[in-house]
Amino acid sequence: MSESSLESASEMSARAKRERKLSGKMLIFLQIAALVATLWFLVWPRLERHFLLQAAEQNEVTLRLVGDSIRAALDRYAPLPHLIAERPELGMLLQEPSRSNLIDITNSILLNTALSVSASDVYLMNTAGTTIAASSYHKTRSFVGRNFNFRPYFKQAMEGELGRYFALGTTSGERGYFFAAPVREGAKILGVVAVKFTVDAFEDAWRSAASNIIVTDHNDIIFMASNPEWLMRATKELSPNVLKSIEENQQYPLERVTNLEVTHTFLSSATDILTIEGTSFVGSSDEMSKAPHWTVTSLVPIKPAQFQALLALIVFSLLALISILGIAFLRHRTAQQIRTQKLLERRVKERTAALSHEIEERRNTEEELRRTQATLIQAGKLSALGQMSAALSHEFNQPLAAVKSYAENARAFLDRGQVDEVRDNIGRISKMADRMAAISKHLRNFARRPQEAVGPVSLLAVIDDALAVSEPRLKTSKVVLKYERPEQEPFVIGGHVRLQQVIVNLISNGIDAMNGEGLLELKVISTQNGWQINMRDHGVGISPDAIAQMFDPFFTTKEMGKGLGLGLSISYNIVRDFGGNLWGKNHSEGGAEFGVDLVAADHLSIKAVE
Ligand code: ADP
């Protein structure tokens, strides 16, 4: 790769990295944006509604309690005027209104009654509606003398019914609930007795509750409220008719009846969100089916519920945010791991390719080495032949000289007609020729480039052939070779010709070491794995230099022309190729000892069968 293309590759990878980072950031940003949108549009309304409904549920409980307490109080007070009207003093006074002692008695009866039933006022009116006796007779703002014929409860009682009414008291200015009953004599109505209860006690109880309570009348005017500012306020626009009836009955002073700004938002079938002058409440209402047909409404501010919803939203958001960031982190890490893995894979691939290349090169080198080795083996053999040439020429010249003399003798015998001698001489010539042919055959085999395979060979046959090749040289020297030929027939793994070459080399080295004189001992020894050809000479021994290097190619201590330094190195490689080993050392009693360890052919086949 050129420098510029390298540069652009690194630039590209940096850009890819930047883009990856950017797209990762973009992704997180989009996810957070989606989260915010989801939170705002989906989660928040549901959460808020959930908590508002929960608040509404609690509110319903308050509402039920308040409604029940109002109903119970009204039911408790309703029979009271009837009971009071039963008192005979009341009828008597109505019939004789000017009897002062009767007035006093009645006044005190009404006062005691008011005290015992916790009524704010109990009073007796004649048929014209004028109060003739009252529990408040002794007060400065006494009801005595006041006329209430405009009040609906008076009218209802005069018609013989139970009068009920609620209004702001015209005398006391207090809100009250009025019950009234006729005082009769037989079927005749003599007057009306009325009982008034104030409602302040209810409100006092409500103020301590968490909810705001309002009680509106049938005209939607707030009659009771835990918040005093809302009192007498109308939650709806009032029609002129309604206003007129209020004025006629003097129920409320009209100047106090102003509008209260209330808006309703639907929350559930039983609950609305009521916003009263800017503050929102969860409102639940209970309409009383019986008179006075009030509507009790319980209101809880929505703020706490909204706050709870907000807290839940924050927790939810944090969890979601943590999840997003966690997922982003995991994704980032996984991507990094994948990148690292890819990088590793690429490196492994590159390394594998480099290794394959190395292996290929090594194979080629080995091939080359093998070829060189083969050439060297050949060279080594030729060198051995060269060394032997003198002995060989002697080996051939001697029989040739003998053949020549036998032939000349034969001719002389033929001239003399001595046929038997002629035959004898020709027979000797023939034997000589056979011997020369045998030597030449061995030499030819030895010199041939081996194409042989490695396999089981007869060790004795190999040694015999090697001895035959070496024989001429041995003969020309004074070296005696002592060969202990074993009884049995060992087979080893090897190649016939190459193994023969190894033995010829060892014999040749032995002869050299003994300077052509001495004893050369050749043995075949059985070993653990096979057989050993053991060669011992009684020569000069292996020099310290040679001990370290004698198996190296071209290492020789011999003079020029006598040694190439290839014999042992080639022999060593040959034996290794057979799975064996060639070693050499100095014998403790002098001279050198060489061993060729070979794998037994039968041993191997036994092993293979195992
Ligand atoms: P060369 O015979 O051509 O020198 P070799 O490889 O056969 O080559 O032998 C290398 C060397 O090993 C010899 O030069 C010699 O120094 C030493 N050597 C080999 N055989 C013997 C032996 N039998 N005794 C002493 N030295 C030996």
Boltz pocket constraint, residues with backbone or C-beta under 6 A from the ligand:
constraints:
  - pocket:
      binder: B
      contacts: [[A, 505], [A, 506], [A, 509], [A, 510], [A, 513], [A, 537], [A, 539], [A, 540], [A, 541], [A, 542], [A, 543], [A, 546], [A, 550], [A, 552], [A, 555], [A, 556], [A, 557], [A, 558], [A, 562], [A, 563], [A, 564], [A, 565], [A, 566], [A, 567], [A, 568], [A, 569], [A, 592]]
      max_distance: 6.0
